[in-house]
Amino acid sequence: MLVVHPASICDVCLDPYSITTEPANSPHVIACGHIFCLTCLRNLSPNACPLCRKSFQPDRIKKLHVAAPPELDGASEEAETAQALSFLQRVALVSRENAPDADVADVLTEVDQWLSEHSEDPNSNLPLRAAVISLRRFKVLQDQTERDKVEHRQLRHQLKHSRRNADHDLKTSRAVEESLLTRIQELEQDHALEVSPLTVENGKDGFTFPSLHSSSYLDCMHNLNPYRIPGIPTLNTVILLIHCPNLPNRFRPIVYRLS
């Protein structure tokens, strides 16, 4: 419950607020924190604050109370202390983790309004001021925690998706590698089968095929370029040289002259 000064007036009709129980002329606060009499608020169309133009809901209007003129300084101070303790209890109630944001906003609005009107000294009502500061910090940390939880869930989902893709890529890479190795082995086997008929063991019939890089092979290639041996495939530069002196007779078939 907020208490306004007896000299306060409505900013719309400029009439003083009633100190009686008459609701029409009593002060009421809306969501933005501005205060007007109930009569002026009911006549507004649309439902927007005359000062800041922020919209408000009629069912969210809060009634305030006008303070009676203080008779004694001691009584006034006692009433102010009691009001501060009441606000302190309300701040404590909305400081729990699951407190609705609307309730927190209402309490902070009322406390700020009361402190601005009854505590001109910044060092007065220190417990209440400290509680309000702590409540605001708590709400900031709570909102940040909720955002961090959402981000954490998103990052975990992205990490799980990335790991799944990495496992799939690894399996695909291994399959391609195994396929290439298998193909290489097949090509090596085919190459061995093609080359083996052209190989003669050293010492058999006293003949060894000349090396492709030996001088004897190059000399024979130069001398026998116009000839070929039927029945033995010509693979690029691999030619059986019939004029080699040590070629056995069984490797000397009929030679045809190429025209």
C-alpha positions in Angstrom: 0.0 0.0 0.0 1.4 3.4 -1.1 0.6 6.6 0.8 0.6 9.9 -1.1 1.1 13.4 0.4 -2.1 15.2 1.5 -1.2 18.1 -0.8 -1.0 15.9 -3.9 -3.3 16.7 -6.8 -4.4 14.8 -9.9 -2.3 15.8 -13.0 -5.4 15.6 -15.2 -8.2 17.4 -13.4 -5.9 19.2 -10.9 -8.2 18.4 -8.0 -6.7 17.4 -4.7 -7.0 13.8 -3.7 -9.6 12.9 -1.2 -8.4 11.9 2.3 -11.7 10.1 2.9 -12.8 6.7 1.7 -14.4 8.2 -1.4 -12.9 6.1 -4.3 -13.7 8.5 -7.1 -11.3 11.2 -5.9 -8.7 8.9 -4.4 -5.4 8.4 -6.1 -4.7 5.3 -8.3 -1.5 4.2 -9.9 -1.3 2.5 -13.3 1.3 0.1 -14.8 3.7 2.9 -15.8 3.9 4.3 -12.3 1.9 7.5 -12.8 -0.9 8.4 -10.4 -4.3 9.9 -11.3 -7.7 10.0 -9.7 -10.0 7.1 -10.5 -12.6 9.4 -12.2 -10.0 10.6 -14.7 -8.7 7.1 -15.4 -12.2 5.9 -16.1 -12.8 8.7 -18.6 -9.6 8.0 -20.6 -10.1 6.6 -24.1 -8.1 4.7 -25.2 -6.6 3.4 -22.0 -3.3 5.2 -22.2 -1.3 7.2 -19.6 -1.9 11.0 -20.2 1.8 11.6 -19.4 3.8 8.9 -21.1 1.1 7.5 -23.4 1.8 3.9 -22.3 -1.2 1.6 -22.4 -2.6 0.1 -19.2 -5.3 -2.4 -18.3 -8.2 -1.1 -16.2 -8.2 -4.2 -14.0 -4.5 -3.6 -13.1 -5.2 -0.1 -11.5 -4.0 0.1 -7.9 -5.6 2.3 -5.3 -3.4 4.4 -3.1 -4.0 6.1 0.2 -3.7 9.7 1.2 -1.7 10.4 4.3 -3.4 12.4 7.0 -1.4 15.5 8.1 1.1 14.5 10.8 0.0 15.6 14.2 3.2 14.8 16.0 6.7 14.2 14.7 7.1 11.1 16.8 3.9 9.6 15.5 4.8 10.4 11.9 8.2 8.8 12.2 6.6 5.7 13.8 4.1 5.4 11.0 6.9 5.8 8.4 8.9 3.0 10.1 5.9 0.7 10.1 5.3 1.4 6.4 8.9 0.7 5.6 8.8 -2.6 7.5 5.6 -3.5 5.6 7.3 -2.9 2.3 10.4 -4.8 3.4 8.2 -7.9 4.0 6.6 -7.5 0.6 10.0 -7.3 -1.1 11.1 -10.4 0.7 8.0 -12.3 -0.5 8.6 -11.5 -4.1 12.4 -12.3 -3.9 11.7 -16.0 -4.3 12.8 -17.8 -7.5 9.3 -18.4 -9.0 7.7 -15.1 -8.1 5.6 -13.7 -11.0 7.2 -10.8 -12.8 4.0 -8.8 -12.5 4.1 -9.0 -8.7 7.7 -8.0 -8.6 7.1 -5.0 -10.8 4.1 -3.9 -8.7 6.1 -4.0 -5.5 9.1 -2.2 -6.9 6.8 0.5 -8.3 5.1 1.1 -5.0 8.3 1.1 -3.0 10.0 3.5 -5.4 7.0 5.8 -5.2 6.9 5.7 -1.4 10.7 6.3 -1.0 10.6 9.3 -3.4 7.8 10.9 -1.3 8.8 10.0 2.2 12.5 9.6 2.2 14.3 12.6 0.8 17.4 11.6 2.6 19.2 8.9 0.7 20.5 7.5 4.0 17.1 6.9 5.4 15.3 3.5 5.3 18.6 1.8 4.4 17.3 -1.7 4.9 14.4 -1.2 2.5 16.7 0.5 -0.1 19.2 -2.4 0.2 16.4 -4.9 -0.2 15.1 -3.2 -3.4 18.6 -3.1 -4.9 19.1 -6.8 -4.0 15.8 -7.7 -5.6 16.6 -5.9 -8.8 20.0 -7.6 -9.0 18.4 -11.0 -8.3 15.9 -10.5 -11.2 18.8 -9.5 -13.5 20.7 -12.6 -12.6 17.6 -14.8 -12.9 16.9 -13.5 -16.4 20.5 -14.1 -17.4 20.4 -17.6 -15.9 17.3 -18.4 -18.0 19.0 -17.1 -21.2 22.1 -19.2 -20.3 20.0 -22.3 -19.9 18.4 -21.8 -23.3 21.8 -21.2 -24.9 23.3 -24.3 -23.2 20.5 -26.5 -24.5 21.1 -25.1 -28.0 24.8 -25.7 -27.8 24.3 -29.3 -26.6 22.0 -29.9 -29.5 24.5 -28.5 -32.0 27.3 -30.5 -30.5 25.3 -33.7 -30.7 24.4 -33.0 -34.3 28.1 -32.2 -35.2 29.3 -35.5 -33.6 26.7 -37.4 -35.6 27.8 -35.8 -38.8 31.5 -36.4 -37.9 30.8 -40.1 -37.3 29.0 -40.4 -40.6 31.9 -38.6 -42.5 34.4 -40.9 -40.8 32.5 -44.0 -41.8 32.2 -42.7 -45.4 35.9 -41.9 -45.5 36.9 -45.3 -44.3 34.6 -47.0 -46.8 36.2 -45.0 -49.6 39.7 -45.8 -48.4 38.9 -49.5 -48.2 37.4 -49.4 -51.7 40.5 -47.7 -53.1 42.8 -50.2 -51.4 40.8 -53.1 -52.8 41.0 -51.6 -56.3 44.8 -51.0 -56.0 45.3 -54.7 -54.9 43.2 -55.8 -57.9 45.3 -53.6 -60.3 48.5 -55.0 -58.8 47.3 -58.6 -59.3 46.3 -57.9 -62.9 49.6 -56.2 -63.6 51.5 -59.2 -62.1 49.5 -61.6 -64.4 50.3 -59.5 -67.4 54.0 -59.1 -66.7 54.8 -62.7 -65.6 54.7 -64.3 -69.1 57.5 -61.9 -70.1 59.8 -62.8 -67.3 62.5 -65.5 -67.7 64.2 -66.8 -64.7 68.0 -66.0 -64.5 70.2 -68.9 -65.5 67.4 -70.8 -67.4 68.8 -71.7 -70.9 71.6 -69.2 -70.1 69.4 -66.2 -71.0 68.1 -63.2 -69.2 65.9 -60.5 -70.7 67.8 -57.3 -70.9 66.8 -54.5 -68.6 64.7 -51.7 -70.0 67.3 -49.3 -69.0 70.5 -51.3 -69.9 72.7 -50.3 -72.8 72.2 -53.7 -74.5 68.5 -53.2 -74.6 68.8 -49.7 -76.1 71.3 -51.0 -78.7 68.9 -53.8 -79.7 66.0 -51.4 -79.8 67.9 -49.2 -82.2 68.9 -52.2 -84.5 65.6 -54.1 -84.4 63.1 -51.3 -84.6 61.6 -52.5 -88.0 60.9 -56.0 -86.6 58.4 -57.6 -84.3 57.8 -61.2 -83.1 54.3 -62.6 -83.9 52.6 -64.2 -80.9 54.4 -62.0 -78.3 52.5 -58.8 -77.5 54.2 -55.5 -77.9 53.7 -53.4 -74.8 55.1 -50.0 -75.6 58.8 -50.4 -75.5 58.9 -54.1 -74.3 60.0 -56.0 -77.4 61.7 -59.4 -77.5 65.0 -58.7 -79.3 65.8 -61.6 -81.6 69.3 -60.4 -82.5 70.5 -60.6 -79.0 73.4 -63.1 -79.1 72.3 -65.1 -76.1 68.6 -65.5 -77.1 67.8 -69.2 -76.9 66.5 -70.9 -80.0 63.1 -71.6 -78.5 62.6 -67.9 -78.4 63.3 -67.4 -82.1 60.1 -67.7 -84.1 59.7 -66.6 -87.7 60.3 -62.9 -88.0 58.3 -60.9 -90.5 59.5 -57.8 -92.1 57.3 -54.8 -91.5 56.6 -52.9 -94.7 
